Amino acid sequence: MLEVQNLHVAYGGIRALKGVSLSVQKGEIVTIIGANGAGKSTLLNTISGFLKPVRGSVLYNGSALPRRPDLIVKSGICHVPEGRLIFANLSVQDNLMLGAYLRNDKKAIQADLEKVFAIFPRLKEREEQRAGTLSGGEQQMLAMGRALMTNGEFILMDEPSLGLAPLLVQTVFEIIERFRSMGKTILLVEQNAFKALQVADRAYILEQGKIVKEGSARELARDPAVKEAYLGSRSRGGG
């Protein structure tokens, strides 16, 4: 469904991605694991069209993606960005409706809004509330709901559990699995490698702008080097 081929990205004099190649099949959850500064967000931002590659290509359903973010959303790819990036001064409902800005199927938009409220009942309770007054967990729900409102088939998720309490982290990963059950395909960037490998089908390890290891999530969760670098005590049954 998505194929990244030999992607090189540089900005501000920094070579952020150095020949990254990966693929995601329809219906999969694929996770990208790496330390801060490895290039994970750069990769997602390049796929979304916010950054332009020096060379390399991104194919979606066999065709080259356009390089404009709005056209990429129209093609079926939506992005839940790191830090949520909700519109703080707008209401919850207005934020959600902005996810449907490029759509003109009014009945389907309303049906999708009700679907989002069914998945996130807390957003329904706060639909007229300013988004900036929501808790961090509620803002993450809003960002995920906004992505659903695009009606895209492919979701890029950048650090969805960042800064959340452990109970909310569990909720976020349950929602990610629910999205998959709705037919969505997901490329997930996540520093919580332990949880990411639990929900993912396959994984890539990104270090200093290069893919250094790939395989099934289950295999990588058992890999001694991955355990040592990314899983810590949890890989040994603690914490």
C-alpha positions as CSV (number, residue, x, y, z in Angstrom):
1,M,0.0,0.0,0.0
2,L,2.9,2.4,0.9
3,E,6.4,2.0,-0.4
4,V,9.3,4.3,0.5
5,Q,12.3,3.9,-1.8
6,N,15.8,5.2,-1.0
7,L,14.6,8.3,0.7
8,H,17.2,11.0,1.5
9,V,16.0,14.2,3.3
10,A,18.2,17.1,4.5
11,Y,17.3,20.4,6.1
12,G,19.3,23.0,8.0
13,G,22.5,21.4,6.9
14,I,21.5,18.1,8.6
15,R,21.1,14.8,6.6
16,A,18.1,13.6,8.5
17,L,17.3,10.5,6.3
18,K,20.0,8.5,4.5
19,G,18.5,6.1,2.0
20,V,15.5,4.9,4.0
21,S,13.3,2.2,2.3
22,L,10.3,0.5,3.8
23,S,6.9,-0.9,2.9
24,V,3.5,-1.2,4.5
25,Q,0.9,-3.6,3.3
26,K,-2.9,-3.0,3.5
27,G,-4.3,-3.7,6.9
28,E,-1.0,-3.8,8.7
29,I,0.3,-1.9,11.7
30,V,3.9,-1.2,11.1
31,T,6.0,0.6,13.7
32,I,9.2,2.6,13.5
33,I,11.4,2.6,16.6
34,G,14.4,4.7,17.2
35,A,16.0,7.2,19.6
36,N,15.3,10.9,19.6
37,G,16.8,12.5,16.5
38,A,16.9,9.2,14.6
39,G,14.7,10.7,11.8
40,K,11.3,9.2,12.7
41,S,9.2,12.4,12.6
42,T,11.2,13.5,9.5
43,L,10.1,10.4,7.7
44,L,6.4,10.9,8.5
45,N,6.6,14.6,7.6
46,T,8.2,13.7,4.3
47,I,5.5,11.1,3.5
48,S,2.9,13.8,4.4
49,G,4.5,16.3,2.0
50,F,5.7,18.8,4.7
51,L,9.3,18.1,3.8
52,K,10.7,17.5,0.3
53,P,13.2,14.7,-0.2
54,V,16.6,15.3,-1.8
55,R,16.1,12.1,-3.6
56,G,14.0,8.9,-3.4
57,S,10.3,8.3,-3.8
58,V,7.1,7.5,-1.9
59,L,4.6,5.3,-3.7
60,Y,1.0,4.9,-2.5
61,N,-1.1,2.1,-4.1
62,G,1.6,1.8,-6.8
63,S,1.6,5.5,-7.8
64,A,3.9,8.3,-6.8
65,L,2.5,10.5,-4.1
66,P,1.9,14.2,-5.0
67,R,4.1,16.5,-3.0
68,R,1.3,18.8,-1.8
69,P,-0.1,17.9,1.7
70,D,-3.7,18.6,0.7
71,L,-3.4,16.3,-2.3
72,I,-1.8,13.6,-0.1
73,V,-4.8,13.8,2.3
74,K,-7.1,13.5,-0.7
75,S,-5.3,10.4,-1.8
76,G,-6.2,8.7,1.5
77,I,-3.3,9.4,3.8
78,C,-3.9,11.3,7.1
79,H,-1.4,12.3,9.8
80,V,-1.7,12.4,13.6
81,P,1.2,14.7,14.3
82,E,3.6,14.7,17.3
83,G,2.3,17.1,19.9
84,R,-1.3,16.8,18.6
85,L,-1.3,20.3,16.9
86,I,-5.0,20.8,17.6
87,F,-6.5,24.3,17.1
88,A,-6.6,25.5,20.7
89,N,-9.0,28.4,20.2
90,L,-11.6,26.4,18.2
91,S,-14.2,24.0,19.7
92,V,-13.8,20.3,19.7
93,Q,-16.4,19.9,17.0
94,D,-14.8,22.6,14.8
95,N,-11.4,20.8,15.1
96,L,-13.1,17.5,14.0
97,M,-14.8,19.2,11.1
98,L,-11.5,20.6,9.9
99,G,-10.5,17.0,9.4
100,A,-13.3,16.8,6.8
101,Y,-12.4,20.1,5.1
102,L,-11.5,18.5,1.8
103,R,-14.7,16.4,1.7
104,N,-18.1,17.3,0.2
105,D,-20.1,14.2,1.2
106,K,-22.2,15.9,3.9
107,K,-24.2,12.8,5.0
108,A,-21.1,10.7,5.2
109,I,-19.3,13.4,7.1
110,Q,-22.1,13.5,9.7
111,A,-22.0,9.7,10.0
112,D,-18.3,9.8,10.5
113,L,-18.7,12.5,13.2
114,E,-21.1,10.3,15.1
115,K,-18.6,7.4,14.7
116,V,-15.9,9.5,16.2
117,F,-18.1,10.4,19.1
118,A,-19.0,6.7,19.6
119,I,-15.2,5.9,19.8
120,F,-14.4,8.9,21.9
121,P,-17.5,9.7,24.1
122,R,-15.5,12.2,26.1
123,L,-15.2,14.3,23.0
124,K,-19.0,14.2,22.6
125,E,-19.4,15.5,26.1
126,R,-17.0,18.4,25.3
127,E,-18.0,19.1,21.7
128,E,-18.6,22.8,22.3
129,Q,-15.6,23.3,24.6
130,R,-12.5,25.0,23.4
131,A,-9.9,22.4,22.4
132,G,-7.1,24.2,24.3
133,T,-8.9,23.5,27.6
134,L,-8.9,19.7,27.2
135,S,-6.5,17.5,29.1
136,G,-3.5,16.0,27.2
137,G,-5.2,12.7,26.8
138,E,-8.4,14.4,25.5
139,Q,-6.3,16.4,23.0
140,Q,-4.7,13.2,21.8
141,M,-8.2,11.7,21.3
142,L,-9.2,14.8,19.4
143,A,-6.1,14.5,17.1
144,M,-6.9,10.9,16.4
145,G,-10.6,11.7,15.8
146,R,-9.7,14.5,13.4
147,A,-7.7,12.0,11.4
148,L,-10.7,9.7,11.2
149,M,-12.7,12.6,9.8
150,T,-10.5,12.8,6.7
151,N,-11.9,9.3,5.8
152,G,-8.4,8.3,4.8
153,E,-7.4,4.6,4.7
154,F,-3.8,5.1,5.8
155,I,-2.9,6.8,9.1
156,L,0.5,8.1,10.1
157,M,0.8,8.3,13.8
158,D,3.6,10.2,15.4
159,E,4.2,9.5,19.1
160,P,0.6,9.2,20.1
161,S,1.4,8.2,23.7
162,L,3.9,11.0,24.3
163,G,3.4,12.7,27.7
164,L,0.4,10.6,28.7
165,A,-0.2,8.8,32.0
166,P,0.2,5.0,31.8
167,L,-3.6,4.4,31.9
168,L,-4.1,6.7,29.0
169,V,-1.2,5.1,27.1
170,Q,-3.1,1.8,27.3
171,T,-6.2,3.5,26.0
172,V,-4.4,5.0,23.0
173,F,-3.0,1.6,22.0
174,E,-6.4,0.0,22.3
175,I,-7.7,2.7,20.0
176,I,-4.9,2.0,17.5
177,E,-6.0,-1.6,17.4
178,R,-9.6,-0.5,17.0
179,F,-8.6,1.7,14.0
180,R,-7.1,-1.4,12.4
181,S,-10.3,-3.3,13.0
182,M,-12.1,-0.5,11.1
183,G,-10.0,-1.3,8.0
184,K,-7.3,1.4,8.6
185,T,-3.6,0.8,7.8
186,I,-1.2,2.4,10.2
187,L,2.4,3.5,10.2
188,L,3.3,4.2,13.8
189,V,6.2,6.2,15.2
190,E,6.4,5.5,18.9
191,Q,9.1,5.8,21.6
192,N,7.2,3.3,23.8
193,A,8.8,0.4,21.9
194,F,7.4,-2.2,24.3
195,K,3.8,-1.2,23.6
196,A,4.4,-0.5,19.9
197,L,5.8,-4.0,19.3
198,Q,2.8,-5.5,21.1
199,V,0.3,-4.0,18.6
200,A,2.4,-4.0,15.4
201,D,2.7,-6.7,12.8
202,R,6.2,-5.6,11.6
203,A,8.8,-3.1,12.7
204,Y,11.8,-1.1,11.5
205,I,14.6,0.2,13.7
206,L,15.8,3.6,12.6
207,E,19.2,4.9,13.8
208,Q,20.8,8.1,12.6
209,G,18.7,8.3,9.5
210,K,19.2,4.7,8.4
211,I,17.1,1.6,8.8
212,V,19.4,-0.8,10.6
213,K,17.1,-3.7,11.3
214,E,13.6,-4.9,10.3
215,G,11.4,-7.9,10.8
216,S,8.2,-9.1,12.5
217,A,7.3,-7.2,15.6
218,R,7.5,-10.5,17.6
219,E,11.0,-11.3,16.3
220,L,12.3,-7.9,17.1
221,A,10.8,-7.9,20.6
222,R,12.9,-11.0,21.2
223,D,16.1,-9.6,19.6
224,P,18.7,-9.2,22.3
225,A,20.1,-5.9,20.7
226,V,16.6,-4.4,20.5
227,K,15.9,-5.4,24.0
228,E,19.0,-3.8,25.3
229,A,18.6,-0.6,23.3
230,Y,14.9,0.0,23.4
231,L,13.0,-2.3,25.8
232,G,15.0,-2.1,29.0
233,S,13.6,-3.8,32.1
234,R,10.2,-4.4,30.5
235,S,11.8,-7.0,28.2
236,R,12.9,-8.9,31.2
237,G,9.5,-8.9,32.9
238,G,10.0,-5.8,35.1
239,G,8.6,-2.3,35.2
